[in-house]
Amino acid sequence: MLHKINLEHILFLDIETVPLHENFNELDADYQELFSNKTKYQRKEEFSAAEFYDRAGIWAEFGKIVCISVGYFKLKDEQRSFRTTTFSGGEHELLTQFKELLEGYFDKPHHLLCAHNGKEFDFPFIARRMVIHGIQIPNKLDLFGKKPWEVKHLDTLELWKFGDHKHYTSLKLLTKILNIPSPKTDIDGSQVRDVYYQENDAKRIISYCERDVVAIAQLILRFRNEELLDDNEVISV
């Protein structure tokens, strides 16, 4: 069924997240206790809550989005291109801009959102941060009361699982085994926090995030047994 989807109806996306603050001691006492309780199982006895705080960006309660990169296909006269753009800056602003994109251009029933591990991470993280900021969740992210077939989400990790719910495969590994150019040519997700807080290099994070979006689109092409994008077909707008 995947090959029957019009590629122009898919919005590919990826997000980059960091802890709300650079250091654990910047949290007030309540948040420090709540973070300690939240991470107790993961930390066990190996790390203190303060030592574990550099991973806070994986939780919407203790992290924030620093950019959302999106990509979409344009098909015309047997020519194709893949266009990427990124929303960055203040979190409220970038979430609002992303919401406007969804509601203005990708809100029809046939439109789909696609990410790698999006159903477990990107989609709920965006929705939770919107609630925190008092932003109305757009229809494509509002799952309340919807039947499974009404949820217009594609997940390249789920496609690779083929029903095996115990299986996790990273984007880096999946691109490697499917002979897709790796998006991890500069940094990886574990380094985003330091690049953001210590290097203050938003452009580097955006570039990394957009490469991930291209890689996710390449995965869909590979799953459809279609020719991969070349560099000339990828346009940053």
C-alpha positions in Angstrom: 0.0 0.0 0.0 2.9 2.4 0.6 3.6 2.7 -3.1 0.1 4.0 -3.7 0.6 7.1 -1.5 1.3 10.3 -3.4 4.7 11.5 -2.2 3.5 15.1 -2.4 1.0 14.3 0.3 3.7 13.5 2.9 5.3 16.1 5.2 8.6 14.6 6.5 9.9 16.0 9.7 12.4 15.8 12.5 13.0 17.7 15.7 16.0 18.5 17.8 15.6 18.9 21.6 17.7 20.0 24.5 17.2 20.3 28.3 15.2 23.3 29.4 18.3 24.7 31.1 22.0 24.1 30.6 22.5 22.8 34.1 20.6 20.9 36.7 21.2 23.5 39.4 19.2 26.1 37.3 16.0 24.1 38.1 14.0 25.1 41.1 13.8 22.7 44.0 10.4 21.3 42.8 11.7 20.6 39.3 14.9 19.0 40.7 12.9 16.6 42.8 10.5 15.8 40.0 13.3 15.2 37.6 15.0 12.9 40.2 11.8 10.9 40.6 11.1 10.8 36.8 14.6 9.4 36.0 15.1 7.1 39.1 14.5 3.9 37.1 16.8 4.9 34.3 19.5 6.1 36.5 19.4 3.3 39.0 22.4 3.8 41.3 24.9 4.7 38.6 24.2 8.4 38.2 22.9 11.3 40.4 20.0 13.3 39.0 22.4 16.2 38.3 24.7 13.9 36.4 21.8 12.5 34.4 20.4 16.0 33.5 22.3 16.2 30.2 19.7 13.7 28.9 16.7 15.7 30.0 15.9 16.8 26.4 14.3 13.4 25.7 11.3 14.3 28.0 8.9 17.0 27.0 8.4 17.8 30.7 12.1 18.7 31.1 13.2 19.5 27.6 12.4 21.9 24.8 12.5 21.9 21.0 15.2 24.0 19.4 14.2 23.3 15.8 11.7 21.5 13.6 12.9 20.6 10.1 10.4 19.6 7.5 10.7 18.4 3.9 8.3 17.7 1.1 8.4 16.4 -2.5 7.5 18.5 -5.5 6.7 16.4 -8.6 6.1 18.1 -12.0 6.5 17.0 -15.6 8.4 13.8 -14.5 10.8 16.0 -12.6 11.1 15.8 -8.8 12.6 17.8 -6.1 12.7 17.6 -2.3 12.5 20.8 -0.5 13.5 21.4 3.2 13.0 24.2 5.6 13.4 24.7 9.3 11.6 26.5 12.1 14.0 27.6 14.8 14.4 30.3 17.5 12.1 30.6 20.5 10.1 27.5 21.1 6.7 29.2 21.2 7.4 30.9 17.9 8.7 27.8 16.1 5.8 25.7 17.3 3.3 28.4 16.1 5.0 28.5 12.7 4.9 24.7 12.4 1.2 24.7 13.4 0.5 27.3 10.7 2.3 25.2 8.1 0.2 22.1 9.0 -3.1 23.9 9.0 -2.3 25.9 5.9 -0.8 23.2 3.6 -1.0 19.7 5.2 -4.4 19.5 6.8 -6.4 17.5 4.3 -7.5 13.9 5.0 -4.9 12.6 2.5 -2.0 14.4 4.1 0.4 12.4 6.2 3.2 13.2 8.7 6.3 11.1 8.5 9.2 10.7 10.9 11.6 8.1 12.2 10.3 6.9 15.6 7.8 9.8 15.2 5.0 8.0 16.9 7.0 7.5 20.1 9.0 10.7 20.1 8.6 13.6 17.6 4.7 13.7 17.3 3.9 13.4 21.1 6.8 15.7 22.0 5.6 18.5 19.7 2.0 18.1 21.0 3.1 18.2 24.6 5.2 21.3 24.2 2.2 22.9 22.4 0.0 22.2 25.4 2.7 23.6 27.7 2.8 26.8 25.6 -1.0 27.2 25.4 -1.0 26.5 21.7 -4.0 24.7 20.3 -2.9 21.3 18.9 -3.4 21.0 15.2 -5.7 18.3 13.8 -2.8 16.2 12.5 -1.4 15.9 16.0 -4.6 15.6 18.0 -5.3 11.9 18.4 -8.1 12.1 20.9 -11.1 10.1 19.9 -9.6 9.0 16.6 -9.6 5.4 15.3 -6.2 4.0 14.4 -6.9 4.3 10.7 -7.8 8.0 11.2 -4.3 8.8 12.5 -2.4 10.1 9.5 1.1 9.3 10.7 3.9 7.4 9.0 6.8 6.1 11.0 9.9 4.7 9.2 10.9 2.8 12.3 7.5 1.1 12.4 7.7 0.3 8.7 11.0 -1.5 9.4 9.6 -3.4 12.4 7.2 -5.4 10.2 5.1 -6.1 13.2 8.0 -6.8 15.6 7.2 -4.5 18.5 10.3 -5.4 20.4 12.6 -4.2 17.7 14.4 -0.8 17.6 16.7 0.4 14.8 18.3 3.8 14.7 18.1 6.0 11.7 21.9 5.8 11.4 21.8 2.0 11.3 18.9 1.8 8.9 20.5 4.2 6.4 23.7 2.2 6.6 22.2 -1.2 5.8 20.0 0.2 3.1 22.9 2.0 1.4 21.5 5.5 2.0 24.0 8.4 2.5 24.3 8.8 6.3 22.9 12.0 7.8 25.3 11.7 10.8 28.3 13.3 9.0 28.9 16.0 11.6 27.1 15.5 14.9 24.6 13.1 16.3 21.7 13.5 18.7 23.9 13.0 21.8 25.9 16.1 20.9 23.0 18.5 20.2 22.9 19.8 23.8 26.6 20.8 23.8 26.4 22.4 20.4 23.3 24.4 21.6 24.5 25.5 25.0 28.3 25.5 24.8 28.9 26.3 21.1 25.7 28.4 20.6 25.7 27.1 17.0 22.1 26.9 15.9 23.0 26.6 12.2 25.0 23.4 12.8 22.0 21.9 14.6 19.6 23.0 11.8 21.9 21.5 9.1 22.0 18.2 11.1 18.2 18.2 11.5 17.6 18.8 7.8 19.9 16.0 6.8 17.8 13.7 9.0 14.7 14.8 7.2 16.3 14.0 3.8 17.3 10.6 5.2 13.8 9.8 6.3 12.5 10.7 2.8 15.2 8.4 1.3 13.9 5.6 3.5 10.4 5.9 2.1 11.8 5.8 -1.4 13.8 2.7 -0.5 10.7 1.0 1.0 8.9 1.8 -2.2 11.8 0.4 -4.3 12.3 3.8 -6.0 15.4 5.7 -7.0 17.0 7.7 -4.2 17.3 11.4 -4.3 20.5 12.9 -5.5 22.1 16.1 -4.2 20.7 18.2 -7.0 17.2 17.2 -6.2 17.4 18.5 -2.5 16.7 22.2 -2.1 16.8 24.1 1.1 14.2 26.9 1.1 
